[in-house]
């Protein structure tokens, strides 16, 4: 990526030479050009929120910014990109959405996330650190910035306007108003699950901002909960756990199960742990933020339950599902099983047959299928 501070070589994480998706987009470049052309003073505490693969903080590393991200993969990409650029360790402070934010923010740069709820939560958490002279600039692709996005900035920080669009990207300019009466932060959000969803019927689910379908149980998970395998699996992984409702259902139905909840989202794993604890589930559970099943010992798992995402930010891709399936194959014991819920049109049965040599249809409706693949010795 060519920036006003020179060229930087950027990759996503994990690196894959076959991946044609870039680690930056036009909105990153637009923001960096604006900062240079308008000679925005990048002094004091510079905070970058939602920097997807580290493009912004890598370009601005000389200003010692702080990055706040919800993505483990994004943070690992940032580490690699900073190292590749020769940035000294510690020059960029890496925080997650679950860490306490800086106490003072002099420059706030926001890469607008896909989730409006996550943006709301982050702005509310950062608002006490913003002062009247804080420079606030947001950026995103035109299709990502809506009237509701601008209203959030106005409601939480102060008067807001947008730039003209360039290369289908747009900037957001916000003037902080310290006298603004801010709303209370509604996150995390809890609700009771409906009846008819197995062991978790009527139970509490807790959602931090940005977690998929945080305000209601999505139809795919509802269908999956009705068709989970019976007790007796032993060590179970809720892979891509989201709010942890699937793994919690397993633990409630089988107190002897050992459940590992794993997701690349810090918000998701915090939600899963909160959901598990809110229901007083007996037995043993582990909560881990990471890249799928990387770090899980080969042949150490009996059952993997998975509802793989088919988007990486705005891009549609099956790369995440493929990594999840291959990780499951490696981690399962001989005879262990991978159970997958997915939309019919995604054709996961083809991938499972290619990897495992088998795929069985467990249940289906007009939209979803539940598939089972067994690891052969």
N, C-alpha and C positions, 0 to 999 in steps of 0.2 A: 504494500500500500504506500503510495506516495503522499507524504504529509508536508506541511510547511517546515517541519523540523528534520526532514530527510525521509528516506525510504526505510520501511520496516518490513521484515519478512514474518508473516503470521500464518499459523496453522490452527486448526481445531484440535480438540482432544477427544479420544485418542487419535493420533495421527494415522491416516490411511491414504496411501498414494492414489487409491482409486476414487477417493472422495473428491468430487468436483465442486462442492460447496465451499465458498470463501469464508474466511474468518473475519470478514468485515463487510460492510455494505455502504451504500451512498450516504446514509444518514451519519455514519461515523465520520466519513470524509467531509461532509458538509459542516458538521460541528467544529472539526479541527480547523478548517479554512476560516470559519467565522471568528474563532478565537484569535487567529493570527492576523486576519485582515482588519479586525476592529481593535487590535492590540489590547485585548481583555487582560487586565492584570492578574496573572496566575500566582498570587501571593497568599500567604497565610495557609489555612487548611483547605486544600482542594479535595473535594469528595466526588467520586464518580460512581453513580448508582446504575446497576443493570448492564454494565459493560460485558457484552456477551462472550467474547473470546479474548478479551484483554487488549483490543486494538487501541482504545482510547488511553488507557493508563500506560501502555508501552510507548505510544507517541509522546505522552506528556511526562514521562518518567523523570526528567530533569527537575520537574516541579514537585516531586515527591508526593504524589497524590495518594489518596486512600480509595480503594475499590471496595464496594459493597455488592455482593452477588448472592443469589439463591442457588447457584449451580456449582456443584462439585466439579463437573467437567469443564465449566467455564473458568473456574479458579485454577485448575490444573493447566489449562491452555494458557492462561495468563502467566503462570510460573515459567512455562516453557518458552513463551514468546519474549518475556523479559530476559531470560537467560540467553536466548539466541541474539538479542539485541545488545548484549553485553552490559545490561543494567546491574549495578551492584546490588547484592542481596540486602533487603531492608529498605531500599529506596522507595519502593511502593508498598504501602500497608494493605494487606489483604484481609478483609473482614467478610463475614457471612451475614445474611439477613437475621440470624439468630444472635449475633454479637451486639453488645451495647454500641450505639453509634457514637461518633465523635461529639464532644461537648460543645464545640464551636465549629461552624462551617462558614468559610469566607467565599468559596466558589463551589456551587453545586451544579454538577453536570449530570443529567438524567437521560439515559437511553430508555425510552418508553417501553415497558414490558408488554407482552401479549395480554397479561392479566391486569385488568383495571383494579381489582382488589389488592394485588401486590403493590401497585403504584400508590394506592390510597394508604396502605399500611406503612410503606416506606416514607412517604411524605409526612405522615403524622408522627412517625418516630423521629424524623430529622427536624421537624418544625421548631422545637425548642432551641435548637442549636443555630438556627438561621437568624440573622439580624438585618437591620434596615439596609446595610451596605453590601449584603451578600449578593453576589452575581449568580443568578439562577438561569440556566439555559438547558432546555430539553431538546431531544432530537429523536426522530423516528421516520419511518417511511410514511408516505401520505396515507396509505391504507391502514396504518396503525394509530393514527392520531385523529380522534373524533371530538365532537363537541363535548362529550362526557369527560374526555381527557383534560381539556382546557378548564372545564368547570372544577375538576378536582384540584388543579393548581390554584385556581382562584379561591376556592372555598378553604383551602388549607394554608396557602402561603400569601396570596395577594393578587393584584391585577395581572392579567395574563393576555398576551397577544401572540400571533404566529407570524412566521416569515412567509415569503413567497416560496413556492415549491421549486426545487432544483433536482433534476435527475430522480424525480418521484420521491424526494425526501423533503422534510420540512423541519424547521426549528421552532421551539417554543420559548418565549421570553417572559419571565415572571419577575415582578417587582415586589419583594417581600414587604408585608405590612405587619409590623410587630404588634399593632393594636388589634389585629384581627382576632375575633373570638372563634377559636378552632373547635370542631366537633370532637367528641370522645372517640377513641379508636375502638371500632366494633370487633376487632380481631384479637385473639382467635374466636371463632364462632362455633357454638355447639347446638346440636338438635337431636331429637330422638328418632331412631330409625323406625320405619313402618313395620307392621306385622307381615308375615309371610316371607321372611328372608332368612330362615334358618335360625341358627344359634344366636344371632345378634338381633333378632326381632325385638323391637322396643328398647334396645340399648342406646347408650349415648355415643355419638361420634363427635370428635373435636377437630376443627379445621383451622389451620393458620392460613393467612391470606396467600393466594396464588396456587393453592392446591386444587387439583382438577375437581370440578363440581362441588365446590366447598359449601354451597348453600342447600344442597339436596343430594340424595342418592341417585347417581346416574343409572340409566336403564341397563347398561352393560354389566355393571357391578351387581345390580339387583338380580340379573339373570344368572350370573356366576355364583352368587351366594346360594341360590336354589339348587345348584348342581355340583357342590364341592364334594370331594371324596370323603369317605367315612373315616373314623378315627383309627389310630394304630400306625400312623406313618413314621413316627419317631422325630427326626429332625426335618423341619419344614421351613422353606424360604418363601416369604411374601415378597416377590421380586418386582420392583417398581411399586412400592407399597402404597403410595399416596397417603390417605388418612389412616391406613392400617386396618380398615374394616374387615378385609378378607382374612388377614392373619389373626385378628382378634376373634373372628368367627371360628377358626380352626382351634385356637387355644381354649375357647369356651366349650366347644364340643369334645375336646380331648385334652384334659388337664395334664396328661403325661407328655404331650408334644412339646418339643423345644422349637420355638419359632424365631427365625431371624427376619427382621423387617429391614429392607434395604431400598434406598432410592438415591438418586443423584441430587435431589432437592433437599436443602436443609429445612425448608418449611414443611415438606412432606414428612420427613422422619420425625420432626418435632410433633407433628399432628398425630402420627402413628403411636408414638410413645404416650401422648396425652390421651388418646382414645383407649389404648390398652389399660392405662392406669385408672381412667375414669370408670371403667367397668369392673375393677377389682378382680382381674383375671388371675386364677391360680397358675402355678407352673412357672417355667423359665422362658424369658424372652430376651433378645438382643436387638439393639437398634443401631444401624450403621448407615452413614452417608458415604457413598462410593460409586464406582463405575461398575454397576451390575454386580456380578459374582466374582469380580477380580478380588483376590485376597482370600477367597473361600477355598479351603483345601480340596484338591481333586478327590472324588469318590467319598465325600463326607456328608452328603445330603440324601434324604429319602424321597422328598417331594418338593417340587418347585411349582408355585402358583403364580401366574403371570398374565397381566393385561397390558401388553406392550403399547407404548405410544407410537403413532405413525407420523408425528410431526417433530421437527427440530426447529423451534421458534416458528417462522412462517413457512419453512420448507417442508414439503411432503417427502418422506424417505422411509425405507424399510431397514436402514442400516442399524438403528437402535434395536429393533426386534431381532435381527439376525445376530447381533452381539449377545443379546439376552439368551437366545436359544442355544448358541454355541457355548456360552458360559454355563448354562444349565447342563448340557451334555457332559461337560468336563467335571462339574461339581457333583453330579449324581452318582450314587453307588450303582453297580449292576443290578438291574431290577427296579431301580428308582424311576420315578415318573415326573414328567412335566405336563402340567395342565394349563391350557391357554384359553382365554376368552378373546374373541376378536370379531370384527365385522366380517360378514360373509365374503364381501368382495376382495378382501385383502389376501385371500388364498394362502393362509398360514399352513394349511395341510400339505402343500407342496414343499415348503421349506422344511417342515418337520420330517416328512418322508425322506427328503434328501439328507438330512442330518442324522436322524435316528433309525432310518430304514423302516419306519412304521408311523402311522397316525390313525387314531380311532376317533370317530365322532361320538361324543358323549351325549350332547344335547344340542338342539337348534331351535330357532324361531325364525320368522321372516328376515330379521336383521343380523342376529348373532349366532355364532357357533362356539361350543366348548369342545376343545380337542384334547386328546390324551396321547402322549408319546412315551414309550418305555425304553429305557437304556438297556440294551442287550449286553451280556457279558463279553 
